[in-house]
Amino acid sequence: MIAPEANAAFVANMEDVLAVYQRPHDPLRPVVCLDETSKQLIKETRAPAPAKPGRKARHDYEYERNGVANLFMMFAPLEGKTVCPLLRLR
């Protein structure tokens, strides 16, 4: 929770953003949401020990770094559309 005295301008702007989600559906002006994150790609250095009755498979904690993936997602919730572009790794 943000204390009102901490940053009144921030709270006012946040209310404006949240009001967007209260608008009625308009196909000419769809609500589009964006999100992005990055994830480290890792590779196991040893094969996992297989599962046995009463015991799950065991994975070693050691890993090899294998780059980073930047993930982007766009969706229009009222349209029921999602776009997750697959881009080439650098």
C-alpha positions in Angstrom: 0.0 0.0 0.0 1.3 3.5 -0.9 0.9 6.1 1.8 -0.9 9.1 0.2 1.6 11.5 1.7 4.5 9.6 0.2 3.7 10.6 -3.4 0.3 12.0 -4.2 1.2 12.5 -7.9 2.1 8.8 -8.3 -1.2 7.7 -6.7 -3.2 10.1 -9.0 -1.4 8.7 -12.1 -2.0 5.1 -11.0 -5.7 5.8 -10.7 -5.6 7.1 -14.3 -4.0 3.9 -15.5 -6.4 1.7 -13.6 -9.4 3.7 -15.0 -8.3 2.4 -18.5 -9.5 -1.1 -17.5 -12.9 0.2 -16.6 -13.6 1.6 -20.1 -16.2 -0.2 -22.2 -15.0 -2.3 -25.1 -14.3 -0.3 -28.2 -12.8 -2.3 -31.2 -11.4 0.9 -32.6 -9.5 1.6 -29.4 -8.6 -1.7 -27.9 -7.0 -2.0 -24.5 -3.5 -3.5 -25.1 -1.3 -4.8 -22.3 2.5 -5.4 -22.6 4.9 -7.3 -20.4 8.5 -8.3 -20.7 11.0 -10.2 -18.7 14.4 -11.8 -19.1 15.3 -15.3 -18.1 18.7 -16.9 -17.7 19.0 -20.1 -19.8 20.8 -22.9 -18.1 22.0 -26.3 -19.1 22.4 -29.3 -16.8 26.0 -30.5 -16.5 25.1 -34.0 -15.2 22.2 -36.3 -16.2 19.5 -36.4 -13.5 19.2 -39.5 -11.4 15.9 -41.2 -12.5 12.9 -41.5 -10.2 12.4 -44.7 -8.2 9.3 -45.9 -6.4 8.6 -43.5 -3.6 11.3 -41.0 -4.7 11.4 -38.2 -7.3 14.1 -37.8 -9.9 17.1 -36.0 -8.5 18.7 -33.1 -10.3 22.2 -31.7 -9.5 22.5 -28.1 -8.5 25.5 -27.4 -10.8 24.6 -25.9 -14.2 26.2 -24.2 -17.2 25.1 -20.8 -18.3 23.6 -20.9 -21.7 22.7 -17.2 -22.5 19.7 -15.1 -21.7 16.2 -15.0 -23.3 14.2 -11.7 -23.4 10.5 -12.6 -23.3 7.8 -10.2 -24.6 4.0 -10.6 -24.4 1.3 -8.5 -25.7 -2.4 -9.1 -25.1 -5.8 -7.5 -25.7 -7.9 -9.0 -22.9 -11.2 -7.7 -24.1 -10.5 -8.9 -27.7 -9.3 -12.3 -26.4 -6.0 -12.0 -28.4 -2.5 -12.8 -27.3 0.8 -12.2 -29.1 4.0 -13.8 -27.9 6.6 -13.1 -30.6 9.5 -15.6 -30.9 12.7 -13.8 -31.6 16.1 -15.2 -32.5 18.6 -15.5 -29.6 21.7 -13.3 -29.9 
